[in-house]
Amino acid sequence: MGYSARYHAASLAAVFLALAIGILIGSQWGSDVLNNTREDLESSLTSDLNDARGEIDDLNRELDQFGEFGSSVYPLLAEGRLRNRQVGLIGLGPLPSNVTDSIESALQPSGAELVAVGAIRQPPSTEDLAAELQATRFRTVDTSEETLSAYGRTIGRQLVTGGRILNLTRSELMSQSSGQFAGLDGLIFYRAEQEETDPELIDTAEKLDRAILEGASSTRARLVGIETSGTDPSTVGFLRDRNLTTVDNIDQPAGKVSLIYSLNGAEGAFGVKEEATRMLPELLLPVAAGQQGGQNGSGRAEP
């Protein structure tokens, strides 16, 4: 019995010793394999990263070249196309300075002048509007959706033609404004992303925006909806749904070309985003000096 116990004890000890030796050998071998695998992976990833950086550098150089080319060609495509025309810019909501800057740089070689800029509150206080409109047919603008829509249509027309109702409520309607909204040949709309979370206020803002666009569309002015290539989510869909020609990359040379040609009569959804139907309008032959392609100097068709 004692011999048997010693035998089993020795057997167990031999088993544990073998396991220990196996673990030591295996751990060393496994460590070598792991180290080799890690080194191979690091080398592969480093190589891939360097390749990716090289591709990015190449793409950036190409973009710089395209941008330089576009900036050089743009003045030739736009020169004189909108000579002596007066254009306004309206933000349905806050109007970023980079959007205004892009519009000004786009119009500069065309001969057009940005004469009025304004940003519609989203929405304005209907109570404040009603207080200014007590002596008019819009005095119930704060309690009647029909009156609000009628007021918006009137404002839309007067943004182009000028008028008493716009002048009467300009401070209440707009968070910022400059210049004179009157006698415009073209009106550019930018719609900011909705910041308001109250469903009732959002509904009021959209009703007023739709009415303003409807009123502006009833005039002879060319209307164009715009945004920058970096606007995400896109907001020009609302404007496109109101039958405006749209440009979704106004910050790029191609977008500036599209804006000028759109103000000159081109129609469509231009730009680089998924909803755009094409990059650019048809690029017609440049307008000769002093001519406007069958239109007079003000941009309106000759009788």
BAFIMI-826356 format. One record per residue (C-alpha): x, y, z. Coordinates in pm, 1 decimal. Layout:
N
{marro {X; Y; Z}};
...
This chain:
303
{marro {0.0; 0.0; 0.0}};
{marro {284.5; 232.1; 90.6}};
{marro {460.6; 145.9; -232.6}};
{marro {145.7; 224.2; -424.5}};
{marro {108.1; 562.6; -254.4}};
{marro {470.1; 656.4; -324.6}};
{marro {424.4; 543.7; -683.7}};
{marro {117.7; 760.0; -733.5}};
{marro {288.1; 1055.6; -566.5}};
{marro {588.8; 1017.8; -793.7}};
{marro {362.5; 985.7; -1096.6}};
{marro {175.9; 1304.1; -1006.8}};
{marro {500.0; 1488.5; -949.8}};
{marro {625.9; 1373.8; -1290.6}};
{marro {303.2; 1491.7; -1452.3}};
{marro {324.1; 1835.6; -1290.2}};
{marro {690.9; 1863.3; -1381.0}};
{marro {612.9; 1779.4; -1742.8}};
{marro {332.5; 2036.3; -1744.3}};
{marro {563.1; 2298.5; -1598.7}};
{marro {833.4; 2223.9; -1855.7}};
{marro {570.7; 2231.7; -2132.3}};
{marro {435.3; 2564.5; -2010.4}};
{marro {782.9; 2715.4; -1997.8}};
{marro {870.3; 2591.8; -2345.1}};
{marro {529.1; 2684.0; -2485.0}};
{marro {529.2; 3029.0; -2328.8}};
{marro {869.4; 3106.4; -2471.9}};
{marro {768.4; 2978.8; -2815.6}};
{marro {432.7; 3156.0; -2795.8}};
{marro {603.0; 3475.5; -2689.7}};
{marro {835.1; 3453.9; -2988.9}};
{marro {541.1; 3393.5; -3221.2}};
{marro {345.6; 3679.0; -3064.7}};
{marro {640.4; 3914.3; -3088.6}};
{marro {702.2; 3820.8; -3449.5}};
{marro {332.5; 3861.8; -3533.0}};
{marro {318.5; 4201.6; -3359.4}};
{marro {628.8; 4320.3; -3540.7}};
{marro {489.8; 4204.7; -3876.6}};
{marro {156.7; 4376.4; -3804.7}};
{marro {324.6; 4700.1; -3696.0}};
{marro {540.2; 4696.9; -4007.4}};
{marro {237.9; 4635.1; -4230.4}};
{marro {30.3; 4906.1; -4062.0}};
{marro {317.8; 5154.2; -4078.7}};
{marro {357.2; 5084.5; -4448.7}};
{marro {-19.2; 5122.9; -4506.6}};
{marro {-23.3; 5448.5; -4307.9}};
{marro {266.6; 5590.6; -4506.7}};
{marro {92.2; 5491.6; -4831.0}};
{marro {-231.2; 5655.2; -4713.9}};
{marro {-48.1; 5974.5; -4616.1}};
{marro {117.4; 5981.6; -4957.5}};
{marro {-221.6; 5942.2; -5128.7}};
{marro {-367.9; 6220.4; -4912.8}};
{marro {-80.0; 6450.0; -5004.4}};
{marro {-134.0; 6370.6; -5373.2}};
{marro {-509.1; 6438.0; -5344.1}};
{marro {-447.7; 6765.1; -5161.9}};
{marro {-209.8; 6875.4; -5436.2}};
{marro {-470.4; 6787.0; -5697.3}};
{marro {-738.4; 6977.2; -5506.2}};
{marro {-512.0; 7280.2; -5483.1}};
{marro {-450.6; 7258.5; -5857.0}};
{marro {-823.4; 7226.9; -5931.5}};
{marro {-897.6; 7518.2; -5699.8}};
{marro {-630.0; 7732.1; -5862.1}};
{marro {-759.1; 7641.1; -6207.3}};
{marro {-1119.9; 7715.3; -6108.3}};
{marro {-1029.0; 8048.1; -5951.1}};
{marro {-838.9; 8144.9; -6267.2}};
{marro {-1114.4; 8040.9; -6508.1}};
{marro {-1411.8; 8166.0; -6305.2}};
{marro {-1372.1; 8539.0; -6381.8}};
{marro {-1361.0; 8461.4; -6754.3}};
{marro {-1685.4; 8263.8; -6733.3}};
{marro {-1863.3; 8522.2; -6517.6}};
{marro {-1729.5; 8850.0; -6656.9}};
{marro {-2006.7; 9093.4; -6748.4}};
{marro {-2289.0; 8837.0; -6741.9}};
{marro {-2495.1; 9029.0; -6486.6}};
{marro {-2384.6; 9380.2; -6568.2}};
{marro {-2577.2; 9653.6; -6381.4}};
{marro {-2810.5; 9408.9; -6208.1}};
{marro {-2907.1; 9451.0; -5846.1}};
{marro {-2917.3; 9142.4; -5627.1}};
{marro {-3035.3; 9077.4; -5273.2}};
{marro {-2946.3; 8803.4; -5025.3}};
{marro {-3192.8; 8667.3; -4768.3}};
{marro {-3118.3; 8420.4; -4491.9}};
{marro {-3413.4; 8220.9; -4364.4}};
{marro {-3251.7; 8208.1; -4023.8}};
{marro {-2897.8; 8319.1; -3928.7}};
{marro {-2680.2; 8417.2; -4222.8}};
{marro {-2314.4; 8307.1; -4177.2}};
{marro {-2049.2; 8556.8; -4282.6}};
{marro {-1877.5; 8300.1; -4505.1}};
{marro {-2197.1; 8269.3; -4711.3}};
{marro {-2217.0; 8645.4; -4758.7}};
{marro {-1847.2; 8655.7; -4848.6}};
{marro {-1895.7; 8378.5; -5107.4}};
{marro {-2186.7; 8564.8; -5267.4}};
{marro {-1992.3; 8890.1; -5285.1}};
{marro {-1688.6; 8722.1; -5442.8}};
{marro {-1914.0; 8538.4; -5689.9}};
{marro {-2090.5; 8854.8; -5803.0}};
{marro {-1782.1; 9075.8; -5828.0}};
{marro {-1666.0; 8983.3; -6182.1}};
{marro {-2021.7; 8948.2; -6313.0}};
{marro {-2100.1; 9319.0; -6296.5}};
{marro {-2389.2; 9268.9; -6051.9}};
{marro {-2406.6; 9444.3; -5716.1}};
{marro {-2520.0; 9297.4; -5384.3}};
{marro {-2738.1; 9584.4; -5266.9}};
{marro {-2936.8; 9430.8; -4978.3}};
{marro {-2877.7; 9160.2; -4717.5}};
{marro {-3116.4; 9038.2; -4449.9}};
{marro {-3176.4; 8745.3; -4211.6}};
{marro {-3535.5; 8648.8; -4129.1}};
{marro {-3593.0; 8553.1; -3765.6}};
{marro {-3698.8; 8186.2; -3724.9}};
{marro {-3968.7; 8275.8; -3650.3}};
{marro {-4015.5; 8645.0; -3571.5}};
{marro {-4240.4; 8734.9; -3279.8}};
{marro {-4589.8; 8748.0; -3426.7}};
{marro {-4696.4; 8966.5; -3130.9}};
{marro {-4428.0; 9223.0; -3217.8}};
{marro {-4532.6; 9210.1; -3584.4}};
{marro {-4898.6; 9258.8; -3489.9}};
{marro {-4811.0; 9562.5; -3279.1}};
{marro {-4652.6; 9731.0; -3583.7}};
{marro {-4933.8; 9623.6; -3817.3}};
{marro {-5234.9; 9750.1; -3620.2}};
{marro {-5324.1; 10006.0; -3886.7}};
{marro {-5308.0; 9747.3; -4167.4}};
{marro {-5501.3; 9440.0; -4283.7}};
{marro {-5233.2; 9225.6; -4121.1}};
{marro {-5315.4; 9332.3; -3764.4}};
{marro {-5427.1; 8975.4; -3673.8}};
{marro {-5096.9; 8820.4; -3786.3}};
{marro {-5044.5; 8679.8; -3436.1}};
{marro {-5376.3; 8494.8; -3420.4}};
{marro {-5458.6; 8397.7; -3778.5}};
{marro {-5256.6; 8154.7; -3992.7}};
{marro {-5427.4; 8294.6; -4302.4}};
{marro {-5313.8; 8645.7; -4213.0}};
{marro {-4960.3; 8520.1; -4141.0}};
{marro {-4942.6; 8359.9; -4486.7}};
{marro {-5081.6; 8672.2; -4654.3}};
{marro {-4825.5; 8884.2; -4468.2}};
{marro {-4545.6; 8648.4; -4577.2}};
{marro {-4648.8; 8665.6; -4943.8}};
{marro {-4654.7; 9045.0; -4925.9}};
{marro {-4309.5; 9047.6; -4765.4}};
{marro {-4178.3; 8813.6; -5035.4}};
{marro {-4293.5; 9052.2; -5309.6}};
{marro {-4165.6; 9358.9; -5128.4}};
{marro {-3820.7; 9205.2; -5074.0}};
{marro {-3792.3; 9243.0; -5451.4}};
{marro {-3995.9; 9555.4; -5520.6}};
{marro {-3983.4; 9742.7; -5192.6}};
{marro {-4291.6; 9849.3; -5000.8}};
{marro {-4452.0; 9990.0; -4687.5}};
{marro {-4521.9; 9663.1; -4503.6}};
{marro {-4159.6; 9551.7; -4528.9}};
{marro {-4033.8; 9889.8; -4414.0}};
{marro {-4286.4; 9894.4; -4129.5}};
{marro {-4182.4; 9558.3; -3984.0}};
{marro {-3822.5; 9522.2; -4099.2}};
{marro {-3673.3; 9538.8; -3748.6}};
{marro {-3921.7; 9287.9; -3607.8}};
{marro {-3892.4; 9055.7; -3907.9}};
{marro {-3513.2; 9049.2; -3947.9}};
{marro {-3236.9; 8985.5; -3697.8}};
{marro {-2992.8; 9170.4; -3927.6}};
{marro {-3038.3; 9375.0; -4241.4}};
{marro {-2856.9; 9624.2; -4457.6}};
{marro {-2912.3; 9798.8; -4787.4}};
{marro {-3232.2; 9865.5; -4977.0}};
{marro {-3474.3; 9591.9; -5078.1}};
{marro {-3626.6; 9752.2; -5385.7}};
{marro {-3591.9; 9716.0; -5761.7}};
{marro {-3402.4; 9386.0; -5739.0}};
{marro {-3326.3; 9175.9; -6046.1}};
{marro {-3230.9; 8869.8; -5844.5}};
{marro {-3283.9; 8737.2; -5492.1}};
{marro {-3064.5; 8468.8; -5335.8}};
{marro {-3199.9; 8257.0; -5049.1}};
{marro {-3000.1; 8070.3; -4786.1}};
{marro {-3188.1; 7855.1; -4535.1}};
{marro {-3018.4; 7785.1; -4202.2}};
{marro {-3064.9; 7454.9; -4024.1}};
{marro {-3354.6; 7473.6; -3780.8}};
{marro {-3235.8; 7544.7; -3425.3}};
{marro {-3579.1; 7581.1; -3265.9}};
{marro {-3712.2; 7271.2; -3087.8}};
{marro {-4067.9; 7386.5; -3016.6}};
{marro {-4288.0; 7217.4; -3282.5}};
{marro {-4531.5; 7509.1; -3285.4}};
{marro {-4256.7; 7764.5; -3348.7}};
{marro {-4101.6; 7542.4; -3617.2}};
{marro {-4440.3; 7520.7; -3788.0}};
{marro {-4483.6; 7899.4; -3772.8}};
{marro {-4135.3; 7954.5; -3920.6}};
{marro {-4199.3; 7711.7; -4206.9}};
{marro {-4538.5; 7866.8; -4287.6}};
{marro {-4381.2; 8210.5; -4304.3}};
{marro {-4081.8; 8087.8; -4508.3}};
{marro {-4311.2; 7918.6; -4762.1}};
{marro {-4524.3; 8230.7; -4793.4}};
{marro {-4219.5; 8455.9; -4840.9}};
{marro {-4086.1; 8229.8; -5117.4}};
{marro {-4429.7; 8219.5; -5281.3}};
{marro {-4451.7; 8597.4; -5278.8}};
{marro {-4099.0; 8642.0; -5417.1}};
{marro {-4174.5; 8386.6; -5690.8}};
{marro {-4464.9; 8600.9; -5812.4}};
{marro {-4219.6; 8875.0; -5917.3}};
{marro {-3995.1; 8892.2; -6223.4}};
{marro {-3677.5; 8854.4; -6019.1}};
{marro {-3458.7; 8547.0; -6058.7}};
{marro {-3460.3; 8339.9; -5735.9}};
{marro {-3176.0; 8104.9; -5643.8}};
{marro {-3133.8; 7891.1; -5331.1}};
{marro {-2778.9; 7830.1; -5211.5}};
{marro {-2565.9; 7660.5; -4946.5}};
{marro {-2198.1; 7572.4; -4900.7}};
{marro {-2044.8; 7235.7; -4983.4}};
{marro {-1989.4; 7175.8; -4611.3}};
{marro {-2352.7; 7230.7; -4507.0}};
{marro {-2459.0; 6903.8; -4344.0}};
{marro {-2738.6; 6815.6; -4337.4}};
{marro {-2824.4; 6989.8; -4662.3}};
{marro {-3099.4; 7253.1; -4641.1}};
{marro {-3153.0; 7339.4; -5009.0}};
{marro {-3413.9; 7065.3; -5044.2}};
{marro {-3671.6; 7297.0; -4885.5}};
{marro {-3588.5; 7564.4; -5142.6}};
{marro {-3580.2; 7318.3; -5432.6}};
{marro {-3924.2; 7191.9; -5327.9}};
{marro {-4047.6; 7550.0; -5368.9}};
{marro {-3929.1; 7540.2; -5734.9}};
{marro {-3612.7; 7746.2; -5683.4}};
{marro {-3299.7; 7675.5; -5881.7}};
{marro {-3041.1; 7562.6; -5625.6}};
{marro {-2662.0; 7560.2; -5588.9}};
{marro {-2515.2; 7346.7; -5307.2}};
{marro {-2146.4; 7445.3; -5335.5}};
{marro {-2143.8; 7825.1; -5340.4}};
{marro {-1801.5; 7825.4; -5167.9}};
{marro {-1638.0; 7656.8; -5468.8}};
{marro {-1553.2; 7810.8; -5809.5}};
{marro {-1798.6; 7573.1; -5981.5}};
{marro {-2073.1; 7684.1; -5742.0}};
{marro {-2003.1; 8049.7; -5814.1}};
{marro {-2032.7; 7977.9; -6187.4}};
{marro {-2364.3; 7802.0; -6124.2}};
{marro {-2493.0; 8098.4; -5922.5}};
{marro {-2411.4; 8352.5; -6194.1}};
{marro {-2565.1; 8141.0; -6469.4}};
{marro {-2870.0; 8069.8; -6252.5}};
{marro {-2923.3; 8440.4; -6191.9}};
{marro {-2894.1; 8476.4; -6568.8}};
{marro {-3171.6; 8223.5; -6636.8}};
{marro {-3033.7; 7869.1; -6595.1}};
{marro {-3262.5; 7631.8; -6406.8}};
{marro {-3188.4; 7312.3; -6217.3}};
{marro {-3024.2; 7165.6; -5907.7}};
{marro {-2651.4; 7232.1; -5943.3}};
{marro {-2363.0; 7119.0; -5724.8}};
{marro {-2175.0; 6824.7; -5582.7}};
{marro {-2418.3; 6662.9; -5340.2}};
{marro {-2637.1; 6361.1; -5395.8}};
{marro {-2950.8; 6564.0; -5462.7}};
{marro {-2786.8; 6773.6; -5736.1}};
{marro {-2876.9; 6673.7; -6091.6}};
{marro {-2559.8; 6811.8; -6247.2}};
{marro {-2240.2; 6994.6; -6155.8}};
{marro {-2287.9; 7301.6; -6377.7}};
{marro {-2546.4; 7463.6; -6603.7}};
{marro {-2488.6; 7470.8; -6975.6}};
{marro {-2200.0; 7711.1; -7027.6}};
{marro {-2306.9; 7928.5; -7317.8}};
{marro {-2076.8; 8154.2; -7521.2}};
{marro {-1952.4; 8450.6; -7318.5}};
{marro {-2161.2; 8764.3; -7343.7}};
{marro {-1992.7; 9034.8; -7549.0}};
{marro {-1914.4; 9362.8; -7378.6}};
{marro {-2223.1; 9578.1; -7347.0}};
{marro {-2458.4; 9293.7; -7442.3}};
{marro {-2667.9; 9072.2; -7218.5}};
{marro {-2782.2; 8794.7; -7446.8}};
{marro {-3107.5; 8955.0; -7558.7}};
{marro {-3163.0; 9142.8; -7231.0}};
{marro {-3116.2; 9504.6; -7153.2}};
{marro {-2864.3; 9640.5; -6905.7}};
{marro {-3102.3; 9592.7; -6611.8}};
{marro {-3122.9; 9220.3; -6681.2}};
{marro {-3483.2; 9230.3; -6800.4}};
{marro {-3594.1; 9113.4; -7141.5}};
{marro {-3630.9; 9373.6; -7412.7}};
{marro {-3987.9; 9421.7; -7535.1}};
